[in-house]
Amino acid sequence: MLPVPTPAAKFAFGGCVTVLVTALIANSPTTAVLATGGLLGLALSLALTVAASRRMRRQRIELSWWHAHGATALGAAAVVGVPFEVCCELRNRSGRSLWLSGLSPLVPQGTHVLMPDQPSVWLAAATRTQVTFKVLADAAGRVVLQGLSVSAPGPLSLFSSPLYFPSPLTIKVLPQAAHRPVRTPADNTARSVERPGQTSIRRRGDGTELRELREHQPGDAFRSIAWKASAKRGKLLVREVEREVQDTLYLVVDISGSMRGGRLGRRRLDRSIELAAFFARDALERGDQVGLIATDGRIVEHVAPGDGLSHMLRIYDALLATTEVVAADLTEATDEEVEELVARYLRQQEGLDFRRPGRPNTKLLVEHARRALGDDPRVRHIEASDLEHAYLRRFCQVRGIPVPYRSHTRAFGKARGLGQAMLAAAGKTRVPRTIVTLSDFDEISSLEALRKPMSLVRTRAHRLVAVYPRDHLDAGGEVGLEQTAHQVLKLAEERRQEQLRRFFARARVPTVGVTPDAHPMHVVARVLGAKSDSPLGVMEGAMKEGVKRVASNEGASRKGLGFA
């Protein structure tokens, strides 16, 4: 790459040209000679800078960098919204001293380098120096720093040679739930689901705390009858009690294309990942079990229920995997486009050109990907047309090469995927579970397709709650047609949200809308323990409120005030 002129060189060149033109107009040979000498000096500086940059590329300059781990609740890792440090070490093994300026790491979209000025270092011969960068990530996922770009100033600092040190550095950025202080979970040693926990579940018969007295119903145990109270009231009453047991929380996260629109860090998927992480942390610290399913037309990620804070690491890995999907049925890129992506990356990053006239050489690309990945077992789990392109897609995933995600679920199967995920979360057990779905329920042709799986989940005595992210659609300072368009979108979104609430209320499934500025812990408290320690009590209260809301809306519709 040719040297880049600095502002001083541009100013000097402009001045010399102006003086030369003036001298020619004024017919002044002395001034013309001086201006020509200045231009020759600039040309000499450019030639010396080119020679120095070529010599520098041949010299032995090494780059090594690493993540200066920060302390989180579960160990050392980066966290969304919390600056972390990247330490960079440059080693000069040659016999010449170097002056490097404009050091800047190459970061992906949604990641920022926090520094007021690009640092400069003096690298003496046979020495090393270290520079620290502060980096901030807007969203959870894997951040791949591809390399370090620097500039080597030439003589008189009139020109600078841009240099690039390719060295991929991968950093996991966890959700904000990882930054919470650790709360000691319940001491659970047994494997039984009925072992002690911190979740209150309503039971008939034996228990530790009386919940209420109610009338006897067919199927109630004989030993649960409260004889003294029945004698006073003149009818059979049954004791409804609570006991502390270990609950199982299953999180169903929608990762479809409608969840990925918007700015990185403010997308619906980013908010759902944060909510899922807070739900999981809270449940594990209660001593409960947590499982996770990510779905988009099919189940993409599945983490079986487990307990203990060590299980949280599996939850984090599954959540981060939803941000780097490369499967052929979930992404827009065809096999030929993936080959182009890999070939372009290798040419720019490693200086390897595997192209042949017309298109990249697939065989050479696959061989290079195999050498880079080694014996990676995850390759065989990637959906692709064949094993060769599975290697290329896995290479994109490892090196942080973005593969565009599908904007629409294939064959409009979003409802089918959500239903399969709900049934998988319910399983075949009759022990009650808490299933929380995190989805916008957008781009579903008919919500009625969800009624059957939700009914099956409820008939198995599981508790189901729907959490959906809501967007702020304010017009801001816009006027005219843009303001009108915002108003139309706002009304359409409000109508859709009202239809969601009415549908889930009829299905006796409570819903919780989450705005972009809502704190995840407030949502967790509202769903799992806002008014009572019992999740069932909270959900029943929300369910009653939903039924009342539907009834009021239907009454308003009859008066011409509601939605059609």
C-alpha positions, 0 to 999 in steps of 0.5 A: 500500500502506498504511503499516505500524506499527512496534513503537513505534507498536504499543506506543503504541497499546496503551498509549493504549487501556489508559489510556483504558479505565482512565480510563473505568472510574475516571471520570477525564476528564483521563486520558481526554483525554490517552489520546484525544490520544495516539490522535489523535497516532497518527492524525495520524502515519499521515496524514502518513506516507500523504501522504509515501509518495504524494509519494515515489512521484511523486518522481524516485528511480532504482535501478541495480544490478550484479553486482560480478564476482568472479574465477573460473578462467574469468573473472568470474562467481558460483559456487555456495557462494561469496558474491558482491557486488551493488552497488546505487545509489540516486539522488535527483533531487528537491529533498527529502531522504529517509530509507530503511530496511530495504533488501532485494533480492528474491531467488528460492528457494535464494538468500540475502542475507548481512547481519546487519541490513537497512541504512538510508541517508540520501539527500540531495536531488540526490545518490546513495548506494551500498549493497553486498549479499552474496548466496549461491546454493545451486545452479547456474543463473541467479539473477534479482533482481527488485527492491529493497524499502525502507521510508520511515519517517514522522514520529517513525518510528511508521509506515513506507511499504513501497516497491518498485523493480522492476529485474530483474538476472540473474546466472549462477551457475556450478558449483564447478568454475569456482572451481578454479585454471586448469591449463594444458591440453596444447598441441594445435594439430592437428585430428586425433583422433590428436593428442597429449593426456594420456590414455593409450589402449591400442593394438596395434603402434606406440606409445610405451610397452610395456603388456604381452605377450599371446598372438597372436589372429586379427586382430592386426597382423603387425608387432606380434609380439614375435619375440624373446619369442615365440622364448623362450616357444615361441609367438607373443606380441604387444606391447600398447603405449600412446600419448598421444592426444586422447580424447573424453569425452561426458557424458550428463546425466539432467534428468528429474523424478526428479532434481529432488526435494528441497531446492535445492542438494541435488537429484540434478540439482544434484549431476549438474551439479557432477559434469559440470562437474568431468568437463569441466574435468578432460578439457579441461585434459588436452587432450581433447575434451568433449561434453554431452547433456542428456536427458529422454525426448528430447535437450534440450541437445546440445553437440558435442565441442570442446576448449580452456577456451573450450569450457567456457563452452558446457558451462556454458551448457548445464548452466545451461539444464537448470535453467530448462526451459520447454518444453511437453512437459517442464513441468506448466504448460498454455498457460492457466497460463503466461498466468496466470503472466505476467499475475500477474508483470506486474501485480506487477512492472511494474504492468500489468494485462492481465486481462479478465473471466475470463482474461488478454488473450493478445494484449496479453501476447504483444505485451508479451513481443515488445517485451521480448524483441525479436528473440530467436532462441531463441524458435523453439527452444522447444517450445510449442503455437504461436509466441505461447505460445513467446514467453510461455514464453521470457519466463518463462525470461528473467525468472526466472518458475518454471514447474513441471517434470514429475514424470514423463517423458511416456509413461515414455520415460526409458529411450528418451531415455537410449538415444538420448543414448548412441547420439548420444554414440557417433556413427558414429565408430569412434575410441574415446570415453569416455561417462559417464552421470549418471542415477539410473536411477529411474522406468524400467519395465525396465532391459532397455530400456537393454541394446540401446543399451549393447550398440551403444555397446560394439560400437563400441569405446566406453567406457561408465561409469554414475554415479548419485547416491545419497541418504542415507535416515537416520531421524535422531531420528524415532520411531514410524511416521516411523522405520518409513517411513524404514526402508522407504524405505531398504531400497527404495533399497538394493534398487534400487541393488543391482539397478542394480549387478547389471544394469550388471555383467552388461552389463559397464558399470562403475558409480559411486555418488555420495553427497551428501557425496562431493567431485566431484574424487574421483569424477572421479579414480575414474572417469578416473584413480584407479589408472592414467592410462588411463581404460580401465584404471580401467574394466576394473578396476571392471568386474572388481569389478562382475562379482565382486560379482554373482557373490558376490550370486548365490551369497548369493541361493542361500543365502537371504541375497541380494536376490530 
